[in-house]
Amino acid sequence: NDDTLNLLIDNNIISKIKNKNNEIFYEISHDALITPILIAKEKRIKYEIEIENELKQKKFLELQAQRQKQKIIRIRRTAIILTLFVTIISIFSLIIFYQRNKAIENQKIASSNMYVAYALNYLQQDPTKSYRLAQKAFKIAPYNQIAQNTLIKSFYETNIFYGNVIKTGMPFDDAIFSHNCNNALLIKNTDK
């Protein structure tokens, strides 16, 4: 401010100089003041550089943290996408596996039913062949109810011993057959 400048001029610390254009400049009058002023200037420049470096370092660390955060977000997104992809692939694989097993099961049942049809066809003509075909049908698909029933039917209906017992339709615990198996005496245990 002007008061400070006038005080410095009155004490001969600085001089007031006019140039050709009548512009006013101030010059230091004593050489002894130059060194402290230069030291203060140097300290001020160092301080400004330190502040600037601290700001740059702070911005660099913030930028690095932001990049790291973005990298983590990208990794998480990638992990979520991969997890979804693996889940979808797993679901489709399970569906395909189930469909494949269902197709194999259906194929076994169809093949079993073919042997059932042959077994029923030979039931009266050739009981042994009928029984063997029913066994084959059951062996191919033991869970096929038709194959199970045909196997039982071909064994019991074509066998003279069991056939005569089944024809009576009565519940029994034991049976006594004649020597030629044409007649059977069914015994019901009444002690039970």
C-alpha positions in Angstrom: 0.0 0.0 0.0 1.1 3.6 -0.4 1.8 4.3 3.3 4.3 1.4 3.5 6.0 2.5 0.2 6.3 6.0 1.5 7.8 4.8 4.8 10.4 2.6 2.9 11.3 5.6 0.7 11.6 8.0 3.7 14.0 5.5 5.4 16.0 5.2 2.2 15.4 1.5 1.9 13.9 1.8 -1.6 14.1 4.6 -4.2 11.4 5.9 -6.4 12.5 6.0 -10.1 10.6 7.3 -13.2 11.4 6.0 -16.6 11.1 7.7 -20.0 7.4 7.0 -20.2 6.9 8.5 -16.8 6.1 5.1 -15.2 7.1 4.7 -11.6 9.4 1.9 -10.5 10.9 1.1 -7.1 14.4 0.0 -6.6 16.2 -1.4 -3.5 18.6 1.2 -2.2 20.8 -0.9 0.1 22.7 -3.9 -1.1 22.5 -5.5 2.4 18.8 -6.1 1.9 19.2 -8.0 -1.4 20.4 -11.3 0.2 17.5 -11.7 2.7 15.0 -10.8 0.0 16.5 -13.4 -2.4 16.5 -16.0 0.4 12.8 -15.2 1.2 12.0 -15.4 -2.5 13.8 -18.7 -2.7 11.9 -20.0 0.3 8.6 -18.8 -1.1 9.4 -20.5 -4.5 10.3 -23.8 -2.7 7.2 -23.6 -0.6 5.1 -23.0 -3.7 6.8 -26.0 -5.5 6.2 -28.2 -2.4 2.5 -27.2 -2.4 2.3 -27.8 -6.1 4.0 -31.2 -5.8 1.7 -32.2 -2.9 -1.3 -31.2 -5.0 0.0 -33.2 -7.9 0.7 -36.2 -5.6 -2.8 -35.9 -4.1 -4.3 -35.8 -7.6 -2.2 -38.7 -8.7 -3.2 -40.8 -5.7 -6.9 -39.8 -6.3 -6.6 -40.8 -9.9 -4.9 -44.1 -9.0 -7.6 -44.8 -6.4 -10.3 -44.0 -9.0 -8.6 -46.3 -11.6 -8.3 -49.1 -9.0 -12.0 -48.6 -8.1 -13.0 -48.8 -11.8 -10.8 -51.9 -12.2 -12.5 -53.6 -9.2 -15.9 -52.7 -10.7 -14.9 -54.2 -14.1 -13.6 -57.3 -12.3 -16.9 -57.7 -10.4 -18.9 -57.2 -13.5 -16.9 -59.7 -15.3 -17.2 -62.2 -12.4 -21.0 -61.6 -12.4 -21.3 -62.1 -16.1 -19.1 -65.3 -16.0 -21.2 -66.6 -13.0 -24.4 -66.0 -15.0 -22.9 -67.6 -18.1 -21.7 -70.7 -16.1 -25.1 -70.9 -14.4 -27.0 -70.7 -17.7 -24.6 -73.3 -19.3 -25.1 -75.5 -16.2 -28.9 -75.2 -16.4 -28.9 -76.0 -20.1 -26.5 -78.9 -19.5 -28.9 -80.3 -16.9 -31.8 -79.9 -19.2 -29.9 -81.6 -22.0 -28.8 -84.4 -19.7 -32.4 -84.9 -18.4 -33.8 -84.9 -22.0 -31.1 -87.3 -23.1 -31.8 -89.7 -20.2 -35.6 -89.3 -20.8 -35.0 -90.2 -24.5 -32.9 -93.2 -23.6 -35.6 -94.3 -21.1 -38.3 -93.9 -23.7 -36.2 -95.8 -26.2 -35.8 -98.6 -23.6 -39.5 -98.6 -22.9 -40.3 -98.8 -26.6 -37.9 -101.6 -27.1 -39.3 -103.4 -24.0 -42.8 -102.9 -25.2 -41.8 -104.5 -28.6 -40.7 -107.6 -26.7 -43.9 -107.5 -24.6 -45.9 -107.5 -27.8 -44.0 -110.5 -29.1 -44.3 -112.3 -25.7 -48.1 -111.8 -25.7 -48.3 -112.9 -29.2 -46.5 -116.2 -28.4 -48.3 -116.7 -25.0 -50.6 -119.5 -26.2 -48.5 -120.9 -29.1 -45.1 -121.2 -27.3 -45.2 -120.5 -23.6 -41.4 -120.9 -23.2 -40.7 -118.4 -26.0 -43.3 -116.1 -24.5 -41.6 -116.3 -21.1 -38.1 -115.7 -22.6 -39.4 -112.7 -24.6 -41.1 -111.3 -21.4 -37.8 -111.8 -19.5 -36.0 -109.8 -22.3 -38.6 -107.1 -22.1 -38.2 -106.9 -18.3 -34.4 -107.0 -18.5 -34.3 -104.0 -20.9 -36.6 -101.8 -18.7 -37.3 -103.3 -15.3 -39.3 -100.1 -14.4 -41.7 -100.8 -17.3 -45.0 -101.9 -15.6 -46.2 -103.5 -18.8 -43.0 -105.6 -18.9 -43.4 -106.6 -15.3 -47.0 -107.6 -15.8 -46.2 -109.6 -19.0 -43.4 -111.5 -17.3 -45.7 -112.5 -14.4 -48.5 -113.4 -16.8 -46.3 -115.4 -19.1 -44.8 -117.3 -16.1 -48.0 -118.0 -14.1 -50.6 -118.3 -16.9 -48.7 -120.7 -19.1 -47.3 -122.8 -16.2 -49.8 -125.6 -15.6 -49.2 -125.7 -11.9 -49.6 -122.0 -11.3 -52.2 -121.6 -14.1 -54.7 -124.0 -12.4 -54.2 -122.2 -9.0 -54.7 -118.7 -10.5 -57.8 -119.8 -12.5 -59.7 -120.5 -9.2 -59.3 -116.8 -8.2 -59.5 -117.8 -4.5 -57.0 -116.7 -1.9 -55.0 -119.6 -0.5 -52.0 -120.4 1.6 -51.0 -123.8 0.1 -52.1 -126.1 -2.7 -52.0 -129.9 -3.4 -52.0 -130.9 -7.0 -52.8 -134.2 -8.7 -49.9 -136.1 -10.3 -50.8 -134.7 -13.8 -51.4 -131.2 -12.3 -54.9 -131.0 -13.8 -56.5 -130.7 -10.4 -55.5 -128.7 -7.3 -56.7 -128.7 -3.8 -56.3 -125.2 -2.3 -55.7 -125.0 1.4 -56.7 -121.9 3.3 -55.0 -121.6 6.7 -57.7 -120.3 9.1 -55.3 -120.1 12.1 -54.1 -116.7 11.0 
